[in-house]
Amino acid sequence: MKTLSASLLVIFLCAVQAGFATGGPGETPKPEENVLRPNPLHLLVGPMLGGGLNLHFGDFITQCDCSYSNGSGLSYVGGLFYPTGGDWSFRGELTWQEFGADFSQTKSRVEYASNGEFVLLDFDQKAEVRMQYLQLNLLVKWATGFDRLYFTGGVGYGSLLSNQLVETETIATPGWVYVTNGTNLQKYLDGSIGSERGYRAGIILGIGYDFWITPDLRLSPEMAWNFPVTSIRTNDSDWRTSSITLDILLGFGL
């Protein structure tokens, strides 16, 4: 009887020790290695969504011989990513991204009026630019060791899917209209940008944080900066656009 009791006690103590090692019933299992950076060799794949701000710089000339610069607009990102594991790892992303912006300015110029006089009029000029790219990003990820904070860096190459430029001009001086249409609004262009480059290349830097929901599910908010090395049009070499986005990556373990 004493031998049986001793055996049962040993089995019970082993079971309790195993329960603590696995986190106990009802608790989320924890990775066995590397508490600060769980599952260092784990492979994940999943969707990513994001949004942020586009910043355009450099001048470009439009249909009405108007010059615009320093526009801004919203940026949208969506796609898939596939990272490898480790303190130093690689990540590939296939994304759709929009680099849109709105430009506006007020100009004054002398016009010849229908009554035969020359008058100085004020004009509000606006240009709306929309560009969509299918983009492949190749990044290196460094897990810093400071909790689950990480940095990324790499390059991106985008193929132009579509583009649009809508350009309008409004006579801001009250009481004056265009002779051509009898209103104070004139649309110069609603179509492609013209001389647009068919691709976009850029440098990407980011900082993020990994939240491990389970050993096979990771949520990673990430701030990314996409800086261009190519211009938007071939004949306006200094017109470029960068984006700063907050991306959410949801990784599922393989």
N, C-alpha and C positions, 0 to 999 in steps of 0.2 A: 504493500500500500504506500509506504514511504517513497519507494522507487517510482511508482506511478504518479504520486503527487509532485515529486520533484520534476518528472518529465513534463507534466502539464504546466508547471510553473515556468519552465524553460521555454516551452512553446508559446505561452502567453506573453512573456517578456519579449520574445523575438517578434511576435505579431505587433506589439505596441511599438517596438523600435521601427518596424517596417512602416507602420502608419505615420509616424513622425517624419520618416524619410520621404514619403510620398505626399506629405501635406495633409493627410487625414481624409476621411470620407467627406464628400460634399464640397471640398475645396478645389480650386483650380490647380491642376498639376503644374509644377514649376520645372523649368529646365534644370538638368542636373549639373551643368557646367556653366561657369562664368555668370555670376548673378547680375553683374552690372551690364553685361552685354549678352543676353540670353541666346542660346543656340547659335554659336559663332559660325558654324558651318551649315546653317539651315538655308535652304533655297526657298524663295517665295516668288509668287507671281500674282498680279492683281491689277485693278484699275486705279487711275489717278485722275483727280479733278482739281481745278484751281481757277483762280481769277485774280486780277490785279490791275496794274496801271501800265499803259504804254507811254513812253516818252520819246517824241520825235525831235530831232535836231537837224540843223542844216536847212538851206533854202531850196525850194523847188518852184518852177514856173508852170502855170496852168494855161488853160485854153484862152483866157482873156488877158494873157500876158501879166497876170497878177503873181506876185511873189509871196510865198507863205513860209513860215518857219515856226518852230517851237510849239507844235501841237501836242495834244495828249488825249488819251481815251482809255476805255476799258479793254482788258485783255482776258481771254477765256482759254482754258487749257483742258483737254480731255484725252485720255489714251490708256495705254498699258505699259507696265514696267516689269522688268525681270532682273533681280539682283543676284549676285553670288554672295557667299557668306565670308566672314572673317573680319579682323580689325581693319585690314585693307581689302576692299572688294570692288567689283565692277558692277555697273548697272546700265542696262539698256532701256531706252524709253521710245515708244512709238506714239506720237501725240498729234492731235489737231490743235492748232493755235491761231487765234485771230490777233492781228496787230492793227487795230483801228485807231483813228484819231480825228478830232474836229479842230479846224483852224478857223479863226475869225479875226478880222481887222477892219478898221475904218479909214477910208482914204478920201481926200478932197481933190477935185480936179475941175478944170474949166471946160464946160460943154457949150456947144452951139445950140441954142434953143430954137423952137419952131417960129418964134416971133422975130427971129433975126438977131437976137442979142446973145452975147457971151456971158454966161453965169457960172459962178463957183458953187458947185454942189458937193454935198457929203454923201458917201456911199458906204454901206455895210457889205463887206465881202465875206463869204463863207465857203469853206471847202470841207467835205466829209469824205474821209478815206477809209476804205475797208479792204483788208487783205487777209486771206486764209492760207495757211501752209500745212502740209503734211510733213512732220518733222521727226527725224531720228536723232536722238541724243545718246552719246556715249560718255559715261561719267565714271569717275573714281570716287569711292566713298571711304572716308577715314573715320572709324569709331574712336573718339578721342580718349575714352576711358573715364571721362568725367560724367558719371551717371550714364545716360543713354544718348548724350549729345553727339552729333556727328556733323562733318563737313563734306561737301561734294564739290567736284570741279571737273570740267570736261568741255567737249565741243558739241555743237548741234548743226545739223544740215537740214534745211527745209525746202521742199518743192512747192512752188506756188500753185494753189488750187484755183483760186478766183481772186479778182480784185475789182474795185469800183471806186470811182471818183465822182461825186456830185458837187457841182460848183454853182453857186447862185450869187447874185448881186442885188441889193435893195437900195433905192434912192432914199437916204435918210432925211434929206431936206423936205419939209412938208410942202405939199402942193405941186410937186413935180412928178411926171410919169414918163415912161419910155414911149416914144412915138410908135414903135413897132408893135406893142401889144396893149397900150392904153393903161398899164398898171405900173406900180413902182417896183415890181419884182421881175427880174430876168434870169432865166436859167441858161448857163453857158454850156454845161456838160453834165450828162448822166450816163456814164459808160466806163470803159476801162481807163486806167491811169495813163497809159501810153508810154512806150519805151520801158515798160516794166521789166525788171530782171526776173527770170524764171526760177530763181533759187535764192536762198538766204543762208548764210553761214554765220555762226556766232560762237562766243565763249560763254560758258555757263558756270556760275558759282552759286553755292547754296549752303544753308545751314538748317538742320532739322533735329528732331527728337523722336525716338522710337518708344511707343507705348505697346508693350506686349500684353494683349488681352488674354490670349492662351498661347501655349507653345507653338501653335500653328496659325495664329492670327495676330497681325501686327498693324497698328495704326500709326502713321508717321506724318505729322504736319511739318511742312518744309517751306522756308522762304528762299526763293530762287531769283537770281538776276541773270538775264539773258542779254548779253551785249553783242551788237553786230560787228562783223568785219567786212560786210558787203553793203552796198547802197541799195535802195529800193528801185531806182531807175538807172539805166545805163548812161543817161545824159545829165543826171544830177548826182555826181559822185559823192557829194557831202550830205545828201538827204538819207538819213538812216533812222532806225527805230530800235529802242531797247525796251525791255519789259521787266517789271518787278512783280512777281506773283507769289501768292500764298497757295501752295499745293497740298492736297491731302492724298496720301498714298495708303491704300489698304492692301496688305500683303497676305496671301494665303500660302501656307506651307505645302511643299511638294513631298 
